[in-house]
Amino acid sequence: MFKFLFAKTKGTPVIEPQRKVVERALSDLNAVLAGLEPKAKITIDPATGGITLALPEQMPDETLALPAPEKASDTPDITAEKEPSEVAEKAA
């Protein structure tokens, strides 16, 4: 059943040249960036050769997946902690 796991591989693995790797990665990145709305801010650091993207805080597809936020005035603040002296005064 699992003979393929123990069988010896035939041939040598094909090593992709760095140029092909960079071209493939760049085309994939361009395809993703073309579909973004609003467009991302792209920064290239010449010293390191790094690329950074400044994306919006919330992407359009994330907006659809999240529930609508509640209004701040309608919800009581349940996270506020009271001082022990305030709790003792109300109990007395």
Backbone as a printed PyTorch tensor [residue, N CA C, xyz], in Angstrom:
tensor([[[  0.8150,  -1.1870,   0.0000],
         [  0.0000,   0.0000,   0.0000],
         [  0.8670,   1.2650,   0.0000]],

        [[  1.9290,   1.2850,   0.8050],
         [  2.7830,   2.4520,   0.8930],
         [  4.1220,   2.2160,   0.2220]],

        [[  4.1260,   1.5000,  -0.8530],
         [  5.3740,   1.1960,  -1.5540],
         [  6.0300,   2.4620,  -2.0930]],

        [[  5.2120,   3.4370,  -2.4590],
         [  5.7770,   4.6660,  -3.0180],
         [  6.6180,   5.4220,  -1.9920]],

        [[  6.3480,   5.2180,  -0.6980],
         [  7.1480,   5.8830,   0.3260],
         [  8.5620,   5.3320,   0.4080]],

        [[  8.6900,   4.0450,   0.1470],
         [  9.9790,   3.3970,   0.3000],
         [ 10.7280,   3.2280,  -1.0140]],

        [[ 10.0700,   3.5460,  -2.1150],
         [ 10.7180,   3.4060,  -3.4180],
         [ 11.7530,   4.5140,  -3.6100]],

        [[ 12.8180,   4.1840,  -4.2700],
         [ 13.8530,   5.1760,  -4.5430],
         [ 13.3820,   6.0960,  -5.6600]],

        [[ 13.7080,   7.3540,  -5.5170],
         [ 13.3160,   8.3080,  -6.5540],
         [ 14.2630,   8.1810,  -7.7330]],

        [[ 13.7230,   8.4100,  -8.8850],
         [ 14.5170,   8.3170, -10.1050],
         [ 14.8360,   9.7170, -10.5920]],

        [[ 16.0360,   9.9100, -11.0090],
         [ 16.4450,  11.2100, -11.5480],
         [ 16.8570,  12.1650, -10.4480]],

        [[ 17.3450,  13.2970, -10.8880],
         [ 17.7640,  14.3270,  -9.9450],
         [ 16.6970,  15.4200,  -9.8810]],

        [[ 16.5540,  16.0420,  -8.7410],
         [ 15.5530,  17.1050,  -8.6490],
         [ 15.9730,  18.3110,  -9.4820]],

        [[ 14.9860,  18.9790, -10.0460],
         [ 15.2510,  20.1480, -10.8760],
         [ 15.3600,  21.3600,  -9.9590]],

        [[ 16.4690,  22.0570, -10.0490],
         [ 16.6790,  23.2510,  -9.2420],
         [ 16.3270,  24.4640, -10.0880]],

        [[ 15.4060,  25.2620,  -9.5820],
         [ 14.9490,  26.4380, -10.3060],
         [ 15.9570,  27.5760, -10.1010]],

        [[ 16.3990,  28.2280, -11.1760],
         [ 17.3520,  29.3350, -11.0500],
         [ 16.7300,  30.5070, -10.2800]],

        [[ 17.5730,  31.2850,  -9.6330],
         [ 17.0870,  32.4110,  -8.8350],
         [ 16.2850,  33.4000,  -9.6680]],

        [[ 16.6880,  33.6170, -10.8990],
         [ 15.9580,  34.5460, -11.7670],
         [ 14.5120,  34.0920, -11.9480]],

        [[ 14.3160,  32.8070, -12.1640],
         [ 12.9590,  32.2700, -12.3360],
         [ 12.1510,  32.3910, -11.0480]],

        [[ 12.8130,  32.1610,  -9.9140],
         [ 12.1320,  32.2760,  -8.6170],
         [ 11.6560,  33.7100,  -8.4010]],

        [[ 12.5360,  34.6810,  -8.6670],
         [ 12.1840,  36.0890,  -8.4820],
         [ 11.0810,  36.4950,  -9.4630]],

        [[ 11.1840,  36.0850, -10.7130],
         [ 10.1600,  36.4260, -11.7000],
         [  8.8020,  35.8480, -11.3170]],

        [[  8.7860,  34.6140, -10.8350],
         [  7.5260,  33.9720, -10.4370],
         [  6.9300,  34.6750,  -9.2200]],

        [[  7.7730,  34.9840,  -8.2340],
         [  7.2860,  35.6590,  -7.0350],
         [  6.7650,  37.0570,  -7.3690]],

        [[  7.4600,  37.7660,  -8.2410],
         [  7.0390,  39.1030,  -8.6330],
         [  5.7070,  39.0710,  -9.3860]],

        [[  5.5420,  38.1090, -10.2570],
         [  4.2740,  38.0230, -10.9870],
         [  3.1220,  37.6650, -10.0430]],

        [[  3.3800,  36.8050,  -9.0530],
         [  2.3460,  36.4720,  -8.0720],
         [  1.9890,  37.6990,  -7.2380]],

        [[  2.9940,  38.4540,  -6.8130],
         [  2.7690,  39.6550,  -6.0140],
         [  2.0050,  40.7010,  -6.8170]],

        [[  2.3800,  40.8900,  -8.0660],
         [  1.6750,  41.8610,  -8.9120],
         [  0.2160,  41.4650,  -9.1140]],

        [[ -0.0550,  40.1830,  -9.2420],
         [ -1.4330,  39.7180,  -9.4130],
         [ -2.2650,  40.0170,  -8.1680]],

        [[ -1.6720,  39.8410,  -7.0030],
         [ -2.3890,  40.1270,  -5.7540],
         [ -2.6030,  41.6300,  -5.5940]],

        [[ -1.5600,  42.4170,  -5.8360],
         [ -1.6630,  43.8650,  -5.6710],
         [ -2.6260,  44.4960,  -6.6630]],

        [[ -2.7610,  43.9260,  -7.8380],
         [ -3.6800,  44.4760,  -8.8450],
         [ -5.1280,  44.3800,  -8.3720]],

        [[ -5.4280,  43.3790,  -7.5650],
         [ -6.7970,  43.2000,  -7.0980],
         [ -7.1350,  43.9550,  -5.8280]],

        [[ -6.1630,  44.6190,  -5.2150],
         [ -6.4250,  45.3350,  -3.9730],
         [ -7.1150,  46.6630,  -4.2310]],

        [[ -8.0730,  46.9700,  -3.4020],
         [ -8.7180,  48.2700,  -3.4510],
         [ -9.0330,  48.6600,  -2.0300]],

        [[ -8.5100,  49.6350,  -1.4230],
         [ -7.5990,  50.6420,  -1.9480],
         [ -6.1920,  50.0750,  -2.1470]],

        [[ -5.4580,  50.7040,  -3.0190],
         [ -4.1130,  50.2380,  -3.3500],
         [ -3.1720,  50.3900,  -2.1500]],

        [[ -2.2590,  49.4390,  -2.0300],
         [ -1.2920,  49.4570,  -0.9450],
         [ -0.1400,  50.3930,  -1.2810]],

        [[  0.4520,  50.9810,  -0.2430],
         [  1.6400,  51.8170,  -0.4200],
         [  2.8460,  50.8910,  -0.3670]],

        [[  3.6750,  50.9410,  -1.4020],
         [  4.8320,  50.0480,  -1.5070],
         [  6.0960,  50.8460,  -1.2450]],

        [[  6.9330,  50.3320,  -0.3440],
         [  8.1960,  50.9840,  -0.0120],
         [  9.3280,  50.0020,  -0.2600]],

        [[ 10.3590,  50.4680,  -0.9600],
         [ 11.5360,  49.6440,  -1.2250],
         [ 12.7150,  50.2580,  -0.4770]],

        [[ 13.3770,  49.4430,   0.3290],
         [ 14.5450,  49.8960,   1.0840],
         [ 15.7910,  49.5420,   0.2740]],

        [[ 16.4690,  50.5310,  -0.3180],
         [ 17.6380,  50.2340,  -1.1510],
         [ 18.7950,  49.6180,  -0.3710]],

        [[ 18.8990,  49.9280,   0.9170],
         [ 20.0120,  49.4030,   1.7040],
         [ 19.9040,  47.8920,   1.9040]],

        [[ 18.6870,  47.4280,   2.1860],
         [ 18.5120,  45.9940,   2.4330],
         [ 17.9130,  45.2620,   1.2440]],

        [[ 17.2910,  46.0020,   0.3400],
         [ 16.6170,  45.3710,  -0.7860],
         [ 15.2510,  44.8270,  -0.4120]],

        [[ 14.7680,  45.1870,   0.7720],
         [ 13.4750,  44.7000,   1.2460],
         [ 12.3230,  45.5130,   0.6990]],

        [[ 11.1850,  44.8690,   0.5910],
         [  9.9560,  45.5040,   0.1280],
         [  8.9450,  45.4200,   1.2530]],

        [[  8.3130,  46.5560,   1.5890],
         [  7.2640,  46.5580,   2.5980],
         [  5.9860,  47.1240,   1.9940]],

        [[  4.8640,  46.6590,   2.4860],
         [  3.5680,  47.1250,   2.0340],
         [  2.8420,  47.7710,   3.2020]],

        [[  2.2870,  48.9460,   2.9900],
         [  1.4510,  49.6050,   3.9920],
         [  0.0070,  49.3410,   3.6000]],

        [[ -0.5800,  48.3510,   4.2480],
         [ -1.9580,  47.9790,   3.9600],
         [ -2.9050,  48.7460,   4.8710]],

        [[ -4.1630,  48.9260,   4.4390],
         [ -5.1210,  49.5780,   5.3270],
         [ -5.3440,  48.7200,   6.5780]],

        [[ -5.8330,  49.3590,   7.6380],
         [ -6.0330,  48.6340,   8.8920],
         [ -7.0330,  47.4990,   8.7150]],

        [[ -8.0380,  47.7190,   7.8850],
         [ -9.0320,  46.6790,   7.6530],
         [ -9.2510,  46.5300,   6.1540]],

        [[ -9.0820,  45.3110,   5.6700],
         [ -9.2530,  45.0400,   4.2480],
         [-10.7480,  44.8830,   3.9300]],

        [[-11.1540,  45.1400,   2.6830],
         [-12.5740,  45.0530,   2.3350],
         [-13.1890,  43.6800,   2.6110]],

        [[-12.4610,  42.5960,   2.3770],
         [-13.0360,  41.2840,   2.6260],
         [-13.1490,  40.9930,   4.1240]],

        [[-12.3160,  41.6150,   4.9410],
         [-12.4270,  41.4610,   6.3870],
         [-13.6330,  42.2230,   6.9160]],

        [[-13.9760,  43.3240,   6.2820],
         [-15.1230,  44.1160,   6.6990],
         [-16.3980,  43.3120,   6.5600]],

        [[-16.5070,  42.5330,   5.5210],
         [-17.6980,  41.7290,   5.3030],
         [-17.8140,  40.5890,   6.3070]],

        [[-16.7110,  40.1100,   6.8220],
         [-16.7260,  38.9620,   7.7130],
         [-16.9860,  39.3400,   9.1660]],

        [[-16.7980,  40.5920,   9.5340],
         [-16.9390,  41.0050,  10.9240],
         [-18.3330,  41.5530,  11.1930]],

        [[-18.8400,  41.3620,  12.4160],
         [-20.1380,  41.9590,  12.7390],
         [-20.0040,  43.4710,  12.8770]],

        [[-21.1130,  44.1570,  12.7190],
         [-21.1040,  45.6080,  12.8380],
         [-20.7710,  46.0010,  14.2680]],

        [[-19.9430,  47.0280,  14.4540],
         [-19.6040,  47.4430,  15.8210],
         [-20.8060,  48.0560,  16.5250]],

        [[-20.8710,  47.8560,  17.8370],
         [-21.9580,  48.4360,  18.6230],
         [-21.6300,  49.8890,  18.9420]],

        [[-22.6640,  50.6800,  19.1590],
         [-22.4530,  52.0780,  19.5050],
         [-21.9170,  52.1550,  20.9190]],

        [[-20.9710,  53.0530,  21.1610],
         [-20.3370,  53.1820,  22.4690],
         [-21.3170,  53.6840,  23.5210]],

        [[-22.2760,  54.5310,  23.1610],
         [-23.2000,  55.0980,  24.1410],
         [-24.2450,  54.0800,  24.5970]],

        [[-24.5460,  53.0650,  23.7950],
         [-25.5630,  52.0850,  24.1380],
         [-25.0550,  50.9870,  25.0610]],

        [[-23.7710,  50.7300,  25.0480],
         [-23.2390,  49.6220,  25.8280],
         [-22.5820,  50.1310,  27.1030]],

        [[-22.9190,  49.5100,  28.2400],
         [-22.2590,  49.9160,  29.4870],
         [-20.8210,  49.4260,  29.5120]],

        [[-19.9880,  50.1120,  30.2450],
         [-18.5840,  49.7420,  30.3510],
         [-18.4400,  48.6850,  31.4360]],

        [[-18.3970,  47.4230,  31.0390],
         [-18.3110,  46.3300,  32.0090],
         [-16.8710,  46.0050,  32.3720]],

        [[-15.9300,  46.6020,  31.6750],
         [-14.5290,  46.3160,  31.9550],
         [-13.9430,  47.2420,  33.0110]],

        [[-14.6570,  48.3210,  33.3350],
         [-14.1400,  49.2600,  34.3300],
         [-14.1900,  48.6100,  35.7000]],

        [[-13.0900,  48.6920,  36.4030],
         [-13.0240,  48.0960,  37.7310],
         [-13.2910,  49.1740,  38.7740]],

        [[-14.0170,  48.7910,  39.8210],
         [-14.3290,  49.7270,  40.8850],
         [-13.3490,  49.5370,  42.0220]],

        [[-13.1230,  50.6100,  42.7330],
         [-12.2530,  50.5650,  43.8980],
         [-12.9500,  49.7640,  45.0080]],

        [[-12.1900,  49.0300,  45.8280],
         [-12.8050,  48.2640,  46.9260],
         [-13.5840,  49.1400,  47.8820]],

        [[-13.1780,  50.3930,  48.0880],
         [-13.8920,  51.2800,  49.0050],
         [-15.2770,  51.6280,  48.4450]],

        [[-15.4020,  51.7640,  47.1380],
         [-16.6940,  52.0540,  46.5150],
         [-17.6420,  50.8830,  46.6870]],

        [[-17.1470,  49.6750,  46.5580],
         [-17.9780,  48.4880,  46.7040],
         [-18.4470,  48.3610,  48.1440]],

        [[-17.5870,  48.6580,  49.1280],
         [-17.9300,  48.5650,  50.5420],
         [-18.9650,  49.6270,  50.9100]],

        [[-18.8750,  50.8370,  50.3500],
         [-19.8340,  51.8950,  50.6390],
         [-21.2150,  51.5450,  50.1170]],

        [[-21.3010,  50.9420,  48.9230],
         [-22.5920,  50.5820,  48.3560],
         [-23.2250,  49.4270,  49.1170]],

        [[-22.4260,  48.5390,  49.6860],
         [-22.9410,  47.4000,  50.4310],
         [-23.4920,  47.8300,  51.7870]],

        [[-22.9710,  48.9010,  52.3650],
         [-23.3900,  49.3140,  53.7070],
         [-24.6720,  50.0950,  53.7390]]])
